[in-house]
Amino acid sequence: MKTVIDLDDELLERARRELGTKSKKDTIHEALRLVAERGERLEAVRELLSIDRDWTGIVDDDKVPDGEKDAA
């Protein structure tokens, strides 16, 4: 479907750089997809947080290269 809209060129360019897209069309489609899927991502995070587990250090451990984990 073709629609004529007035876009904020600066905002569109910022979104393009952030998303790594090449065209206006790709940028708009990717931004719409991200917004449309936002609720699903939030629900997935809620489900993970509801798991009774100590999450301390999980993210930090993922940032340590495997070779350095063995040395610790």
CYANA upper distance limits for C-alpha pairs under 8 A (distance plus 0.5 A):
  7 LEU  CA     12 LEU  CA      7.74
  8 ASP  CA     12 LEU  CA      6.60
  9 ASP  CA     13 GLU  CA      6.60
 10 GLU  CA     14 ARG  CA      6.74
 11 LEU  CA     15 ALA  CA      6.69
 12 LEU  CA     16 ARG  CA      6.59
 12 LEU  CA     24 LYS  CA      7.89
 12 LEU  CA     27 THR  CA      8.01
 13 GLU  CA     17 ARG  CA      6.75
 14 ARG  CA     18 GLU  CA      6.71
 15 ALA  CA     19 LEU  CA      6.44
 15 ALA  CA     27 THR  CA      7.32
 15 ALA  CA     31 ALA  CA      8.24
 16 ARG  CA     20 GLY  CA      6.19
 16 ARG  CA     21 THR  CA      5.71
 16 ARG  CA     22 LYS  CA      7.39
 16 ARG  CA     23 SER  CA      8.17
 16 ARG  CA     24 LYS  CA      8.03
 16 ARG  CA     27 THR  CA      5.91
 17 ARG  CA     21 THR  CA      7.35
 19 LEU  CA     27 THR  CA      7.51
 19 LEU  CA     30 GLU  CA      8.01
 19 LEU  CA     31 ALA  CA      8.47
 21 THR  CA     26 ASP  CA      6.48
 21 THR  CA     27 THR  CA      6.00
 22 LYS  CA     26 ASP  CA      7.20
 22 LYS  CA     27 THR  CA      7.72
 23 SER  CA     27 THR  CA      6.63
 24 LYS  CA     28 ILE  CA      6.63
 25 LYS  CA     29 HIS  CA      6.62
 26 ASP  CA     30 GLU  CA      6.51
 27 THR  CA     31 ALA  CA      6.58
 28 ILE  CA     32 LEU  CA      6.57
 29 HIS  CA     33 ARG  CA      6.60
 30 GLU  CA     34 LEU  CA      6.68
 31 ALA  CA     35 VAL  CA      6.79
 32 LEU  CA     36 ALA  CA      6.50
 33 ARG  CA     37 GLU  CA      6.62
 34 LEU  CA     38 ARG  CA      6.55
 37 GLU  CA     41 ARG  CA      6.99
 38 ARG  CA     42 LEU  CA      6.72
 39 GLY  CA     43 GLU  CA      6.65
 40 GLU  CA     44 ALA  CA      6.74
 41 ARG  CA     45 VAL  CA      6.81
 42 LEU  CA     46 ARG  CA      6.72
 43 GLU  CA     47 GLU  CA      6.70
 44 ALA  CA     48 LEU  CA      6.79
 45 VAL  CA     49 LEU  CA      6.63
 46 ARG  CA     50 SER  CA      6.67
 47 GLU  CA     51 ILE  CA      7.32
 57 GLY  CA     61 ASP  CA      6.30
 58 ILE  CA     62 ASP  CA      7.01
 59 VAL  CA     63 LYS  CA      7.27
 60 ASP  CA     64 VAL  CA      7.47
 64 VAL  CA     68 GLU  CA      6.97
 64 VAL  CA     69 LYS  CA      6.99
 65 PRO  CA     69 LYS  CA      7.11
 66 ASP  CA     70 ASP  CA      7.39
 67 GLY  CA     71 ALA  CA      7.45
 68 GLU  CA     72 ALA  CA      7.05
